[in-house]
């Protein structure tokens, strides 16, 4: 993983920590991960997203375009494009007059997003059971197998995001898909915070994903919807479980 460097030492209370090139540990001094064959802005976006999900950039961290560009050996343009994408995903807040910041934990929003997914994603699962192709089902199985073998939380989180998006795509419902993709991006931020705070129950997730795959394979829409609803039905406890993660930001008590 390319680990963007961050300033050491506790930030002044009330000020966001800042991603910098100085005062970094030896792990952060290692060269960035070699860039795979994709556009520079896609690669930078993935590196920043991973840093947010792993907590390298905790909530409230200032993201300075020039310093991130220097870290990754790119111009400012792909960094700016990556930040635009991440803002659209709901992972960072952008103010044209100030540096972008990693979004803060909002417990009310986390619960609302999960409740909306609970209403809509079972519908997507039902439609996916009716419309999924053999190739799509095989791709879903491959994603789940990769999740089970994921070497770290960051990889697991990205594959989990992909799994749910693949179900949404298989539903072939453009309007529903647009809404759910937006909710899914925001939900990924909160799931990452939850995993950092408490760890993830990967066995439970694998079991429920496996049950969903079985329902999709036999085109049982009712069962697919019920499994997805059960998979997401933690809104009542989400606020309590996320509260420790809400203390990650720059104003967190030391």
N, C-alpha and C positions, 0 to 999 in steps of 0.2 A: 504494500500500500504506500502511496506517496503521502507522507505525513507533512502537511504544511506546518511551518514553524510558528510557534506562538511565544509571546513574551513570558518570561518567568517572573515569579513573585506575585503577590496578591495585588490586584488592581485597586485603585482608590475607590472607596465606596461611592456608588452612584455613577461611576464611569465604566463603560464597557471595556473589557479587555480587548487587546488589539493583536491581530496577526502580524508579526514582525519577522525580520530576518536576523535579529540579534538576540543574544541571551537564550539560545536554544540548547537543548541537551544533545548528546551524541546521536541518539536515535533520529532526531529531527534533522541532524546535519547530513544524514545519508542522502545520496543523490535521489532525485525523484524517480519513481517507477518509469522504466522505458515506455515511451509513448507507443501504443499499438496503432495499427493503420486505421485511423478515423480522423475526423476533423479535430483541429486543436481545441475548438470551443466545447465539443462533446467530451473530449478527454479531460479538460480542466473542470467541466461541470461534474463529471463523475468523481474526480479527486476531492472537490470541495464538498459534494454531497456525502461522500464517505467520511470525511473529517467531521462533518456535522453529526452524522449518525453514530460515530464512535465516541463523540464527546471531545475530540481534539479541538474542535471549535464549539464550546458550550454555548447555551443560549445567552444572547447579549454580546457576543464577540463581534468586534468591528472588523470588517473585511475590507482592507485597503487594496484597491485594484493594482496599483503600481507594485506593491510589495508581493502580492500573489503572483503577478506576471513575472517578476524577477525570480521568485522561488521556482516556478515551473519552466522558466526559460522560454517564455512566449512574449508576444506583444500584449498591450493592454486590451486590444480589441477582442480576442477570444475570452478573456476574463470578463469583460463587460457583457458579452453575449451569454456566457455561462451564468452570470449573476441574474440576468434578465430571465433566463429559464428557471432558475432556482426561486426567483421571486414569484413566477407564475405557479410553481409547485407549492408555494406557501412555506418554503423553508427559510427564506430570508426576507427582511424588510428593507426596502430601498427608499431613501430620501434623496431627491436630486441635489440637495444642498449639504448633505452629510454623507459619511461613509455608510455603506450597507452594513446591516447587523444581522446575526443569526436570530431568528424570531424567539421570543420568550415563551415559556410554558404558560398556556392559558387553560386552566382546568375546566372552565365553563365551555370553551370551544371544543376541547377534547371530548367531553361528554356529548355535546351537540353533534359533532361529526360522527361519533360512533353510533348515536341514535339514528342519524340519517342513513348511514350505511346499513344499519339493521333493518330499516324499512325497505331500502332499494336493492341491496346486493342479493338478497334471496330471490327477488324477481329476476335479476340477471342470471342467477344460477338455474332457475327454472327454464328460462329461455335458452340458456346454453345447452341444457339437456335435450332440448328439442332440435337444436340447430348445429351442434358441434360436429365437425368432420373428424374422420379417423386420424388425419394428420395433426389436427389441433389437439385431439385427445392424447396422442403420442407425445406431442411437445409438452403438454401439461405433466404427463408422467415423468418425462425427463427433467423438468424443472423441480418436481417434488423429490426425485432421487438425488438431484444436485443439492437440494436443501438439506437432506438427511446427511450428506457427506460434507457439508459446509465446514471449513476449518475455523471460522470465527463468526462472531455476531454480525459484523458488517456484511459479510458475504451472505449469511443466512437472511438478513433483513432485506437485502436487494433481491434475492431469489423469492422471498415471500411476496414482496411487492410485485414481482413479475408474475408469479402464480395467479394472484388475484386479478391482475390486469388481463391475463390470458383468458380467464373465465369471462371477464367483462367483454372482451373482444369476441369470444365465441357466441355471445348472446345476440350479436348482430342487431343491436338496438342503438342507433346513433345518438339520440337525445339522452337516453338513459346512460349510455357510455360516457358522454361528455360530463355529466354530473358526477358519476361515480369515479371517473379518473381524477377529477379535482379533489373529491373527498379522500380518495386513496392516497394522493400525494401528501395531504395534510396529515392523514392518519399515520403514514409512515414515520413522520417526524415524532409523533407521540409514542408510537410503538418503540422506536429507537430509544427514546428517553426512558421508557418503562423497562426495556431490556437492560439498559445501563444501571438502572436503580435496583432492579430485582432479579435480573436474569430472565431468560425466556424459557417457557415450557415447550421445548422442541418436540418432545415425545407426544404431547397432547396435540400439537399442531400437525405433526406427521400423521397421527391416527385420524384426525378429522379430515385432513386433505385426502387421505386414502379412501375414506368413506365417501367423500364427495366424488372422487374419481370413479368409484364403483357405480354410484348413482348416475353419473354422466354417461358411463359406458353402456348402461342398459336403458338410457333415455327416460329415467324416472324423475320427471320434473318436480313432483311433490316432495320426494325424498331429498333431492338436491337442494330445494329451497329450505327445507327443514334443517338440513345439516349446516347450511350456510348461516341460518338464523342462530343456531346453537353455537356455532363457531364465533359469532360476533356478540353473543349475549352476555357482555360483561359491563354494560353501562352502569349498573348499580354500584359496582365496586371500583370502576375506573378512576373516579376522583380520588378515592382513598389511596389506591395503588400508585397513582401518579404524583401525589403530593410530595414525596421525597425528591422526585426529579425536578420539581418546580424550584428547589433550592439551589440548582446548579448555576444560576446566572451570576452576574457580577455583584449583585446586592445580597448574595447568599451569606448567611452568618458563617463566620469562620470557626 
